[in-house]
């Protein structure tokens, strides 16, 4: 008999947990698939963990079970299965069967009972069993042969683990559940007996029979309320024993097979491929193609000479695309490739380096491709023992320089900004990067996939690439690229360039089918890329000493907040521990539980603390302030000095063009977008971004740009008139909504009108508005109704946009950028309404992003021609920050503001406001 454990999977448990714990995933047609993918991923992981085991998957059957006959209220409180989950059951079941797993679904009992029966049979046969579940009830099945594993949290539970987790052994788990009840299954238990009381009874007296046989001893136990507990137990004895029956997992279900008849089957690739195509699981489709191609080559005698030996070659054969990869080590080979590059109309290139930080990375080699199916890598600085002789770095770079710097020699990259910045550090000013596959994919459909090369190859080429971890290893032992043997480094690097060229050919064809998108690529994204590269290279000057002082002050404030928090709590605890915080808030202070985590624990999330604070509870207010200051300290005041480049003395943030769905830029290392501007502490951080001696910072910011775009799109006469006559639009809205004269608008009314103006842009509900401005929901609804009565064009725009999104599946910016909304047809109302809110906001946010990108391109070109001693050092939201010599400030202002104002031709003025100072805060 096999010594490998029998693996029993609680499919129903994982189906629900995957549905609720993982982000929603949908096909392009709106079919939900997240739960299916989550469970299948878990099964694939189990196969890898237990390669010699039979992995059997058990699901609940439809209809009532014997427990419903015992207790009609069993699970009666559970809401009906969500529609978005129900439609995933059939695909999941069919995929599980087609993958070759034994599949069980028995009527009249639950999946737990089938698992319990198989576990009991295995125990009697002295065969090890691993039950994969997230259900605590299963702990009753644990014994010397049976253990539990939770793949979602990577935890294992044997008999000792049960004692450690619950405080009792597996043999008492049923009584534990029976005494305290189980809300999720509506097992009643004994009223007033919770976890601690149940545990105290079982540890003190033994199982439930022992408790009732020695009921007079209950009063002597060290349990809160022990004196009256015995009477309560006697009063509810019948319910306790009924609860025990309900909580007991059957181990004697009549099954049509025994454990020896459970066997793994070969995958049914044709069925799996059909389902994976319907579910749009593209990487798994690729696996099947690869498996099929490998199998076919092994069976074919004529193909014996072409037997595929590496995962990379298998992937390419599966895609009917056999590539040749060359590693260039001789001058003759390099001369040959240099000639090919010179003759090519367009070539792809990629750099291999020692770091993902372009400002500090050392060049290791360069790869090229001039035609699909062939790539070459020129190693320059591999340094491991026994590395072959490489070409001289300076000789190679000097030879490549004329090609790389010639704007007429067209090139394509994947994330070319990185390569441009790396080569700039070697004195090469790369020009002529006409295309970037990351940006081509992003413009084509920003939400269809991630835009890294591996994801794009899977989606658009149906090819699997060589993963970096496959050649460099993982974790602490991962090698830098210069340490990797050329035998594997060469094909990896050459493939990058060849894949990039293939992707470009595919993506460009798709973009050419939609001219407005090609226009966005050619006039916005590609011209912006070298602009961002220059901003990153120059960097921003930061006062590390000022940040250090700020960090010390924050430490003092955090210490004082801790002191105040401990005083209210009555004890010290770890403020960063959700578990300890939950005990203080909900058990000790008795605050109301407003929400729970995926694990069923009372939530301590920011939104929950905010709501508790609004209810007047003092501790959540202190906790929110503590978290805010702690985040500022760890993210900025402590971290920014560490991010100063020792070579330049500046901070070099990385801007990302292909991350946000709407076209906005994001940044990292550091993330400049999240520095608070409305708080004194956030402004202190901005004060640390300084101008060098003899220079000033000028910050130019678009005024109310999204509202102006709304006025243009909605063509509402009231909004158009307010902006055309330079009225205070929030004050004008307040006058309309609150029915007062313009001059009589109070500051509170203006603030509330501002919340309405911006709230509607982001699809805020009456409930959300009420919460923000502190009024009843009915009052907020009245304000919104009055707003739409005064500005009917806005409501028309919203309805028009929703309808366009439903019909087309996307919305557009003023410049033709598209945002696809696959969830706009979701059956789940919450998901669908969220997509509708996105549809309304995206044209405004996306258009604002396009406008500032266009302005950056124009300003960069003007600065180069103007010969001013000035350069853009930061871009945040709708703002540009320019470092300028102090005697040229007015010349910069005079030229910059009109260029930014000309970023779009709107039906209302596009106003830019500018400030000047010695630091970013002064200038803003």
N, C-alpha and C positions, 0 to 999 in steps of 0.2 A: 504494500500500500504506500502511496506517496507520502513523504514526510513534510511536504509543503503544506502550510495551513490552508484550510478551506476559508475563502473570503466571502462573507455574506454582506451585501450592500442594502441598506435601508433606502431604497430608491425614493419612496414617498417623502421621507424626512429631508433628503437632499434636494428634491424638487422644490419644496417650499422654501428651504433655506437659500437656495440659489436664486429663486425668484425675488425674495425680499432683500437679500444681502448684496446682490450684484447690481450694477447700473443697468438700466433697460437697454436692450439691444434689439434692433429691428432691421428687416430687410428693406430694400429700396421701395417695396410695395406696401410697407407698413406692417408686415407680419412680425409679431414679437418672437424673439429667438433666444433671449438671454438665459432663461432657465435651462433650455435644452443644452446650450453651449456649456453652462456651468456644470451640469451633471456629467456630460460627456467628458469634459476636462478632468473631472474627479475620477471617472472610470479609467481614463488613459493614465492618470497618475498612479492609480492603484496597480494597473498592469505592470508599470515600471518598478514599483516597490515590491510586488510579489509576482515575478515573471513566471514562476513554476506553479502558481496556484490556480485553482478554478475560482474565478470571480463570478459569483451568482448574484443577480440583481432581483430584488423582490419589491413589488409595488402593492399598494392597497387596491382591492377590487372595488367596483361600484356597488352600491347598495348597502343595506344594514348588516350589522354583525350580531353575534350573540350578546354582546354588551348592551346593544340597544334594547334587547328584550329584558335584560336584567334591570336596566335603568333608562327610562324613556328620555331623560334629560341629558344622557351621555353625549357630550360634544354638541349639545343643542345650541349653545351660545355662539358657536363658531359661525362667522359670516360665510355666505356662499363663496365658492371658489371664484376669484377674479377671472373675468373673461380672457384677459391677456395671458393668464396661466392655463386656463382650460384648453385653449387652442394649441398649447405646446405639448400636451400629454401624448397624443397620437404620434407626432414626429419623434418624440423622445423614445417611446416604446419601440417604434419600428427601427430606429437607429441602434438601440441597445441590442435588439435581436440580430440585426444585420452585422453588428460588430463581432458577433460570435459568442456573446455572454449567455449562459443559461438564464432564462427569464421566467419568473414565477409570479402569478397573480391569482390568489385563491379566494373564491366567494365565501361570505359568511364569517370570515375572520379578518384580522388586520395583518399587515405585513409583519408587524412585531411577532405575531403568533407563528407565522411560517418560519421566521428567523429563529424563534425560540425552539421550535420543533427540530429544525436542522442542527442547531447548536447542541441540543440534548442528544440527538443521534450521534453526533461527532464525539461528544464527551464520552458516551458509552463505548464508542469504538476507539477511545483514547487518541483521537485525532485533534490537532490544534485547530482552533477557529479564530478568525479575526472578523469582528462585526464592525462594519464601517457605518457610522451613524452620528447624528448630533443630538440624539434623544437620550435624556438622562434616565428614562425608565429602563433602558436596556442594561443598566448597571446591575440589575437583579440577575442577569444571565451570566455574569462574570464568574469564572472559577479557575481551577488550575489549568484547564484546557482552552478557556474562552477569554478573550480580551477585546476591548473596544478601541477603535481608532477614529478620530475626527479629522478628516483630511482638510476641512476648511480652516482649521486652526492648528493642524499638524500636532495633535496631542494623542497620547496613548494611555489606556487605562487597564491595568491588571488588578488583581485582588487588592494588593497593597495600595495601588493608586485610588481605588474606590474608598478605602479607609481614609486615605490622606485627603481626598476631596470632600467626602460627605461626613466623615467622623464615625462611620459605621461600616461593617462589612457588607458584601453583596447579599448575604442571607437576610439582612434586615431592610433592604431597600423597599421591598413591597410594603412592609408595615409602615415605613417612613412616609411613603407616598399616600398610604391609606389614612394615616393620622392627620397629616396636614392638608390632604387634598391636592388637586392639580387643576388650576384654573383653565389651563389650555385645553384639557379634555373634559372639563366640568365634572371631575370627580369630587364629590362634596367634602369628604373628610369630616373631621370633628370641628365644629365652629370654635374659633378662638385659639386653635392649635396651629402654630406656625412652625417654621423650620427649627428654631431653637428649642421650642417646647417639645416637638416630636423627637428631636435628637436627645434631649434630656431624659425623656421617658424611656427610650430604647436603650440608652447607655446605662441608665440607672436600674431598670428592671428586666430588660430583655425584650423578646418579641411581644406581639400584641396579646397573644394568649397569656403570657406571663404577666403582662400589665393588668389585664382584667382579673387574673387569678390572685393578684396581690394589690388590688385597688386601694386598700387601706394604707399602703406604703407610699402612695403618690404624694401625699401631703408632706412627707419627710424629705422629698427630693429638693435639691437646690435649684428650683425652677420658679420663675416669677408667677405668682398666682397659684402656687401648688396647693394651698389649702382648699380652694374651691374647684380645683381641676378634676379631682376624683369624681365628684358629683356630675360634672359636665361630661366626663367620659362615659359614665353609666347612663346618663340621659340619652346619649347619642351612640350607644353601643351598636345598635342595629345598623346605623348609617356607617359606622366605622368598618364593620365586617363586610357590608356591601361594597364599600370603597376598596377594601382589600381584594374582593373578587374582580372588580373593575380594573384594578392596577396590576393584577397578576397576568403575566404573559403566558399563554398556553404553550405547552411543550409536547402536546400529544395530538396535533392536528393530523388528520388522515390525508396523506399526500399520495399522488400517483407515482412517485419515484422515491428512491432513497439516495443517500449521499454518494454512493458509488456510481450512480447513474448520471451524476452531474459532470459534464465535460465541456471544455471550451471548443468552439467550432471555428473553422476558417472564416474570415470576414467575407461577406457577400458584397463584393466591390461594386457590382452593377446597381444594387439597391442603395448602398451607401452613397454612391455618386449622385444618384437621382435625388436623394434627400439633401445632400450637401449643396447641390445646385439650387434647390428650392429654398434652402435656409441661408444660402449665400455664405457658406463656410469655405472660403476660397483656399486657405492654406491646407485644409484637409482634403479638398479636391486634388490639390497638387500632390499630396502624399499618395493618394490612390493612383494617380497617373505615374508617379515615380515607381510605386510598387508593381504596377502592371507592366511598366516598361522593363523593369529588372527581371520580372518573372518571364516575360516574353523572350528576353535575350538569353536567359539560361536554358530555355526549352529549345531554342533554335540552333541547330548544328551549324548552319551557315553563318550565324552571328557570333560563333564562339570566339573568333579573334577579337571581336569588339566588346567582350564581356566588360561590363562597367564595374569598376573597383572602388570608386569613391562616391560619397554622397553627393558631391558637387557634380560629377559626371552623370550620375543617375538623374539628377534634377534636370540637367540640360537635355539629355536624351528623351526624357519624358515630355519635354516641351518641343521635341523635334528640332533642337537647336544645339548642335555640337560645336562648342567653342574651343579654340586653341589659344593657350596662354603661354607667353614667352617671357623669360627672365633674361634681361640684357646684361651681359657681363663683359663683352668685348667691344672694342672700338669699331670694328667692322659692323657688328649688329646695330650698334647705336647709330652709326652713319646711315645705315639702311633705313632705320625707323625715322631718323631726322629728315631724310629725303621724302619719305611717305607723308610725314606731317606737313612738310612744306608744300607738297602737291595737293593735299586734301582740301576740299571746299570747306569742310568743318571737321574738327576732331574733338573727342572727349578727353579730359585729363582729370587726374585726381592726385592729391598728395597723401603720403603716409608719414605720420609723425609720431612723436613720443607722448603727446598730450592732446586732450580735447580743448585746451585753452590756447587759442590761436596766438595770443600775445606772448606766450612762453614756450610753445611747442618747438621742438627741434625737428628739422626735416630729415626723414629717413630714406625716402625714395619718391619717385613720381611714376604714375602709370598713364598709358595712352590707349586710345582706340580710334581707328579711322574707318572701320567697317564692322558691321555686325559679324559676330562669330570669331573675332580675333582681338586679343588684347596683349599689351606688353608692359612689363614693369622694369624700371631702371633703379636698382638698389644703389644707395649712395652712402649709407652710414649704419649698416647692420654691424653689430659689435660682439656677437657671441663667439665662443671659442670654435675655431675651425671654419669660420665664414670664408667663402671663396673671395678671391681678389675682386674688388669692385672698382668701377670707373671713378675717376677723380671728380669730386663734387663740383669744384669751381669750373672745371672744363665742361662738364655737362650743363651746368646752369648758364654759363656764358654762351654755349651753343644754342640753348633753348630760348634765351632772353629775347632775341629779335622776333621770334614767333609769338611768345607769350605777351610781349609788349605791343605788338602790331594790332591796332584796332580793326584793320581790314581782314585779319586772319580770324575767322569765326570759330568760337569754341563753345562747348557745352560742359557743364559741371553738375554735380549733385551737391547742393549747399555750397555754391562757389564762393560765397563771402568768406568762408573759413579758409579756402585755398588761397584766395587773394591776400588775406591778411598774413598767412604763413609766409608766402613768397615775398611779401613786402619787407619782411624782416631780413630777407636775403638780398635786398636791393632790387627786386624785380617788381615793376609796376605793371601788373597784369591788366590788359585791355582786350576788348573784343569778345568778352564772355557774353555771347548773344542769347544764350538760353541756359536755364537752370531747371533740371527736372523736378526738383523739390517745388519750385515756384510754378512750374507748368501744371503739376498735379494740384497744387493748392488753388490756383485760379480756376482750373477745370471743375473741381468740386472740393471745397474746403472740408466738408464733413464726411466724405466717402471713406476715407482711410487716414491713417497716419502718413506722413509724407517723407519718412526715412526711406532709404534705398531698398531695404529688405522688404518692407511692407509694399512698396510700389512694384517691386519685381513680382511679388506674389499676386497682386491684384491685376496688374496690366500685362504681365508677360507670362503668368502662370509658371514662374520659375522660382526655385528655392536657391538662395544665395549661400555662400560659405559664411557662416556666422563668425564674428570676431572671437567669441569664446571658444570656437572649435580650433582656432589656431593659436590663441593666446592664453587659454585657460580662464579660470574664474577666481573671484574673490581676492584674498590677500596674495595668492601665488600667481596672479595674472601677470604675464610678461608685457613689457612695453614692446612696440613693434620692432625696434632695433634688435631685440633679443630673440626674435623668432627666426627659426631656420628658413632659409630661402626656398627650400623644397616645398614648404607650405605657404610661406609669406608671398612668394611670387605669384602663384595662381590666385590667391586671395586678392592681392592688389590689382592684378591685371583684370580680374573679373569686375572690380568696381568700375573701371573705365568702360569696359565692354557693355556692362549692364546699363550704365548711364547713357551710352549712345543708343542702345536698343529702346530704352524708355523714352528718350527724346523723340525718336522716330514715331513711336506709337502715340505719345501724348500730343505732339504737334499736329498730327492728323486729326485727332479729336478736337483740338482747339480750333483748327481751321474750319470745322463744321459750324462753329459758333463765333462769328467775327467779333462781336462785342467783347467776348472773353479774351480773344487773341489781342484785342486792343488794350485791355487791362494789363495783360502780360507785357506787351511791348512798350506801353507808354507810362506805366506806373511801377510794376513790380521789378522788372529787369533794370530800368534806369536807377531805381532806388537802391538796389543792392550795393553798388560801389560807393554810394553816398553813405550808407550805413557802415560799410567797411572803414571808411575814413573817420567817421565819428568814433567808432570803437577803437581804432588805432590811436587817435589823439588822446582820448580819455578825458576825465574830469579831475581837477585838483581837489583834494579833500584835506581838511585840517584834522589830523589824527589826534593832536593834543586836545582840541575842543571836544572831540568825540570821547576821549578818555575822561575828561571832566564830567561830561554828560552821563557817561556810564556810571561813574561814582555816585552822582546825584540820584540816578535811577535806582542804584543799589540801596541807598538810604531810604528812598520812597517805598521800595518793595519791602524792606525790612519793617517799616512802619505799618504798611498795609497788612503784613503778616501778623504783627502784634495786635492790630485791631481785629483781624479775623479770628485769631485764637481767643481773644477776649470774648467775642460773641459766641464762639463755638464752645467755650469752656474747656478746651483742651488743644494741644498742638497736634497737627496732622500735616501730611504732605499735600500741599495745594495743587500739585501737578498730578495727583493720583485721582482719577475719576471714581475709583472704588471707595477710597477713604472719604472723598468729598461727598459721595452719595450717602454714605453712612451718616455724616454730620447733617446734611441738608434734610434727609427724608426720615431717618430713624431717630436721630437725637433732637433735631429742631421741629420735626413733624411738618415740614413744608409740603404742599400738595405736589403729587407726581403728575406732571403735565405731559410727559412723553417717556417712552422707553427705548433702549437700544435694541439692536438686532438680537442680542442675547437675552433680552427681556429684563435688563436692569434699568432702574430709573435713570433717565438721561441727565447729564450735566453739561450738555452742549450749550454753545453761546446763545442760541435762540431761546432755549429754555431759561437760562439765567436771566436773559433780558426780560422775558415775560414775568418771571418771579420778581424781578426788580420793580417792574411797573405795578405789581400788586402791593408794593410797599415793603418788601422784605429787605432788610439792610445787608445781610451777608452776601447775597448775589451781586449787589452793587459793588461791594469791595472786591469780590472775586473777578468781576468783569474789568475793573480798573487794574487789578493785579495782572491779569492775563494780557491786557493791552500793553502795559509798561514792560512786562517781561518779554513780550514778543519784540517790542522796539529795541530792547537791550540786546537780546540774542541775535536778532536779524540785522540790526544796523549799528548801534553804538559799540558793541563788542566786535562785530564781524567786519565792518567797513575798514578799520585799520589793517586787518589781516589781508584784505583784498587789494591793498595798494601794491602795485607792481614795483618790485625793487629796482627794475631797470629804468622806469620812467617816472616813478614817484607819483603816479596817478592811478585812478581806478578806471578799469576798462570794462564796462558792462557789455553784455552780449545781447543784441537785438534779434528778435525772432519774427520773421515775416510769415511763417507758415504754421502758426499755432492756433490763434483765435479763429473762430468760425466766421466772424464778420469782416475781417481785413485789418483790424487794429493790430498795431505792433505790441509785442510783449517784450520783457527783458528779464535777464537773470544774471546772477553773480556780479553786482547785486540786482534785485528786482526793484526798479525805481518806481514802478507804477503804484506800489502799495504804501508809499510813505504818506502818512496822514497829513493833510494840509490844514485841517480845521482845529487841530489841537496844538497847544503850546509845545508839547513834547515833539510832535511831528515837525513843527517849524524849526525847533532846535536842530533837528537832523539836517534840514535843508540849509541851515546856517553854516554847517560844516563843509558844504560844497562852495568853494571860494574861488575868487579870481586871483591870479598871481600878481605880484607887485607891478604896478604900471598898467594894469588891465581892469576892466569891469565886466560884470555879467549883465547881459540884457536878456530878459525873458519876455517873449512875445506869445500871447495866448489868444485864441479865438474866443470871442464873446458869445455865449449862448448858442453855439453853432448848431447843436441838434434841434433846438427850438426853431431856429431860422430855417433849417432844412425841412422841418415839419411844416412851417408856413408855406414854403415853396411847394412841397409835395401835395399838401392838402388844398392849397389855393383858397384858403379861408379868408374872406375879405377883412374880418376883424383882426386877425393875426398879421396879415400883410400890411394893413394900415398902421398897426402899432409899430412894427419894425421899420417901415418906410419913413415914419415921422420920428424915429428914434425915441419912442416912448419907452418907459420902464414897463416891459411886457408883463412882469409879475404884478405890478401895481395896476396895470390896465385890466388884467385878468381878475384881480381882486375886486375892482370896481364893478365889473360885469357880474361876477358870481355872487358877490355879497350885496349887490344893489345899492352902492353908495357912489357919491361923486368922487372923481379921481383924487381931488385934493383932500378928501376926508378919509382915505384909506389908511388904516392904522398899520403899525409894524407887524402886529400879529396877523392881520388879514393878508398883508403882502407875503408873509412867511408861509401861510397856509395856501395861498394861491400858487406860490412857487412849488410847494409839494404837489399840488394838483397838476401843474404844467409838466413837471418832470415825471410825476407818477404815471400820467397817462401815456407818456412816451414809452415807459417800461411795462405797460399793461397792468398797472396796479389796480386791484379790486377795491370796492367800497370798504371792505373789511380792512384791507391794508392801509388805505388812506385814513380811515378812522383811527387806526392804531398810531399812525405817524403824527397826525395833528391833534390827537387827544379828544376825540368826540365820539358820539354814538354812531353806529354803522348807518342808521337811517338818515342822520344828518349829513354824513359823508356822501351817501347816495344822492341826497338832494343837491349837494354842491356839484357833484359830477353831472347830474341831469341838467342843472342850470348851465354848467359849462358847455355841454353839447348843444344846448338851446342857443347860447350866445355864439358858439363857434361850430356851426353845423358842418362846415367843411372838414373839420377834424374827424367827426364821427363817420362822414362819408368815406374819408381816406381809410379809416380803420376797417370798415366793412369791405371796401374795395380791395384792400390788401389781403384780408383774410380769404376772400373769394379767389383772388389770384393765386394765393399760396395753395389753396385746395385744388384748383384746376391744373396749375402748372407744376406744383411740387416745389416751387422755389419763389423767392422774391429777388429784386434787383436794386442796386444802388443807382445813383444818378449817372454813373459812368459805365454801367452794364455788368458790374460784378454780381455774381449770383450766390445766393445762400440757399442751398437745398434743405428741405424740411421733410424728411421721410416720416416723421411722427405726426404730420399734420392730419393724417387719416387714421390715426390710432383709435382703436375701440375704447381704450381707457380714457375717460373724459379728462382726468387730470393731466395726462401726458399730452393729449390733443390740445388742451387749452394753453399749456406751456408753450407748445409749438406755435400757436396763434399769437401769443404775446411776443415771441421771438420774431415772428413774421412782421409784426407791426414795428418793432424797434430796429430790426436789422437794416432796413434801408436808410434810416437816419444815422445809426452808429457806423454802418459801413461807408456811407457817403462822407461822413466826417473824417473817417480814417483815410479814404481816398483823397480828400481835399488836403489834409496835412502832408500826405505822402507826395502829392503833386507839388505842394509848396516847398518841401524839402529839396526836391530835385531842382526846382527853379532857383531857389536860394543858393544851393551848392554851386550851380553854374555861374550865378551872378557873383558870388564871393570870389570864385577863381578868376573871373575877368576883372573885377573891381580893384584887385590888388590891395584891398583892405587887410589889415592885420587882424583878422577875425575868422572864427570857425565855429560851427555848431558843435556843442559838446554833449548835449542831452536832448532827448525827445521824450516827453511824458504826456500821455493823453492828447490834449489839443494844444500843447505848448512846446515851443522851441527855446532852448537856452543857448545863447551865443557868448563866447568869450571874445572880447574886443579890446584893442588898445584904447586907453581912456580918452585920448585926444581924437578918436574916430567914432565915438559913441553916436553922435548926432548924424554923421554920414551913414552909419549903419542903420539907424532908425529910419532915416529918410528913404533909404532904398528897400529895406526889409519889409516894412509894413504894407506898402502897395503890392509887393510881390505876393505876400501871403493873402491879402484881400482878393487877389485875382485868382485864387485857387479854384474857384468855381463861379459860374455865371448864374446866380440865383435871382429870383424875383424880389428879393429883399437884400439890403446891403450886408456884406460879409465883413464884420468889424473885427479888427485886431487891436488888442490893447498891449502896451509894452511898459515894462518897468526896468530900472537900472539900479545896480547896487554892487557892493563888494562881495556879496554872497547870494546864493539862490533865493533865500527867503526875502532878503531886501528887494531883489529884482522882481519877485513875483507880484 
